[in-house]
Amino acid sequence: MLGIDIKAAPKLAFQGISGVREVAYMHCIDLVVRGLTMITLDVGFTSSMAVGTGLLGQRGFFEQFQISFQLKQKSFEVIPR
């Protein structure tokens, strides 16, 4: 995935709203959102199906950008803070 050896990274145990303990593998990645500046983030990857659509790696990204999700339009907007 993305050329990253997912399991070749430090593990992070976490628990979401499901109450099930899961493991994520933490990687430092450079992220570029089209039209915006590149940012470096610690991102957790997991293969757990129990997580579903959970967002790991919120710290850093949501602090730097205002995000607006438009479910009916199936779109979202990313605005620098």
Backbone hydrogen bonds in HBPLUS format (Angstrom, degrees):
<---DONOR---> <-ACCEPTOR-->    atom                        ^
c    i                          cat <-CA-CA->   ^        H-A-AA   ^      H-
h    n   atom  resd res      DA  || num        DHA   H-A  angle D-A-AA Bond
n    s   type  num  typ     dist DA aas  dist angle  dist       angle   num
A0004-ILE N   A0001-MET O   2.88 MM   3  5.73 168.2  1.89 131.5 134.8     1
A0006-ILE N   A0004-ILE O   3.04 MM   2  5.47 113.5  2.50 109.5  92.5     2
A0008-ALA N   A0005-ASP O   2.98 MM   3  5.50 161.5  2.02 121.7 127.7     3
A0026-MET N   A0010-PRO O   2.91 MM  16  5.63 162.0  1.94 169.2 170.6     4
A0012-LEU N   A0024-ALA O   2.73 MM  12  5.12 145.9  1.84 153.8 158.6     5
A0024-ALA N   A0012-LEU O   2.84 MM  12  5.12 158.9  1.88 143.3 150.5     6
A0014-PHE N   A0022-GLU O   2.98 MM   8  5.41 159.6  2.02 138.9 144.3     7
A0022-GLU N   A0014-PHE O   2.81 MM   8  5.41 168.7  1.82 164.8 168.3     8
A0019-GLY N   A0016-GLY O   3.11 MM   3  5.71 156.2  2.17 114.0 120.5     9
A0025-TYR N   A0045-PHE O   2.81 MM  20  5.17 158.3  1.85 143.6 149.5    10
A0045-PHE N   A0025-TYR O   2.99 MM  20  5.17 159.2  2.03 130.0 135.4    11
A0027-HIS N   A0043-VAL O   2.88 MM  16  5.35 165.1  1.90 150.9 154.0    12
A0043-VAL N   A0027-HIS O   2.72 MM  16  5.35 167.9  1.74 161.4 162.7    13
A0029-ILE N   A0041-LEU O   2.81 MM  12  5.48 159.2  1.85 163.2 166.0    14
A0041-LEU N   A0029-ILE O   2.85 MM  12  5.48 161.3  1.88 161.7 166.6    15
A0031-LEU N   A0039-ILE O   2.74 MM   8  5.37 170.6  1.75 166.9 168.7    16
A0039-ILE N   A0031-LEU O   2.93 MM   8  5.37 159.5  1.97 150.3 155.4    17
A0036-LEU N   A0033-VAL O   2.77 MM   3  5.42 153.7  1.84 156.5 157.3    18
A0054-GLY N   A0051-VAL O   3.22 MM   3  5.57 148.8  2.33 119.5 128.7    19
A0062-PHE N   A0058-GLN O   3.08 MM   4  5.67 161.8  2.11 154.4 160.3    20
A0064-GLN N   A0061-PHE O   3.10 MM   3  5.40 139.5  2.27 103.9 114.6    21
A0065-PHE N   A0061-PHE O   3.07 MM   4  6.23 132.6  2.31 147.9 161.3    22
A0081-ARG N   A0064-GLN O   3.07 MM  17  5.70 156.7  2.12 145.6 140.0    23
A0066-GLN N   A0079-ILE O   2.68 MM  13  5.06 168.2  1.70 158.3 159.4    24
A0079-ILE N   A0066-GLN O   2.90 MM  13  5.06 163.2  1.93 150.8 156.0    25
A0068-SER N   A0077-GLU O   2.96 MM   9  5.07 157.2  2.02 144.6 150.4    26
A0077-GLU N   A0068-SER O   2.82 MM   9  5.07 148.4  1.91 139.5 150.2    27
A0070-GLN N   A0075-SER O   2.77 MM   5  5.23 168.3  1.79 160.5 158.0    28
A0074-LYS N   A0070-GLN O   2.92 MM   4  5.88 110.8  2.41 140.6 159.2    29
A0075-SER N   A0070-GLN O   3.12 MM   5  5.23 165.8  2.14 140.5 144.1    30
A0074-LYS N   A0071-LEU O   3.03 MM   3  4.85 147.8  2.14  98.0 108.1    31
